[in-house]
Amino acid sequence: MTEPDLLEALGMIQSSQIIDLTHDLFVNMPSYPTLPSFKMDYLKLAARDGSTVTVITRMHMHTGTHVDFPCHVIPDSKCLEDYSLQDLSGQGVVIDLSHKKEGEEITESDLLKYGSHIRKGEMLFMFTGWSRRRAVTPTYLFKWPHLSRRAARFLVSRRPKVVGIDGLSMGGWRGKMMVGPIAKTPSRTIHRMLLEAGILILEEVANLDKVLMREKVARSFFILAPLAVRGAEASPCRVISIRSSV
């Protein structure tokens, strides 16, 4: 990047709204029901030891806001280290699907309404309003709106490079814990359809309503910054929207 290009980029950032799309991590936070909960502890405290040092004692790679890579469900496929920051950043769009009800499928028809905005090689974020409900409740943990098989097939035909959602998973709940199966299609099937097409999956995205700003659709530049863990099939991820304020 040349100096003029750098100055132009800095100017664009300064005149833009920067929005954090990442949920906080904390003990007893909501998380996928069948996976271990997040735990951390203090090795040292500044008041007692002169410095504070924390240790994460338990955290799987699908904790909180996170990105899934193909090797999550496809053997011998691409993992985290096979993607550059260039691959994990770019233009994209947020679409408003907040009319979806508890446990309801996001259908092909829902996506077709925004068809002209869903573009090859860009990012797509689906706002269902589920991030507003984030809590340890049966509703949040089991009944999030999720992608149908036909909707997933439609996205494969459009080839965005990333698809994000504010619920716990791109596919719906199919387990038997507390609440019986909600989804018609197994979540793993939805994941495989997208990941086999080279579409990365981003789950538990926060604050998409702040990008929309009461509109039905909004464009932005997005950056995904996962932990640099070699061989990882997924990673907790800081997600940033840089939205023009002009």
Secondary structure, DSSP 8 states (H G I E B T S, - for coil): --HHHHHHHHHHHHTEEEEE------TT----TTS---EEEEEE-HHHHSS-EEEEEE--TTSSSEEE-GGGTSTT---GGG--TTTTEEEEEEEE-TT--TT-EE-HHHHHTTGGG--TTSEEEEE-SGGGG-SSSHHHHH---EE-HHHHHHHHHH--SEEEESSS-SS-----SSS----SS-HHHHHHHHHHTT-EEEES---HHHHHTTSSEEEEEEEEEE---TT-SEEEEEEEEEEE--
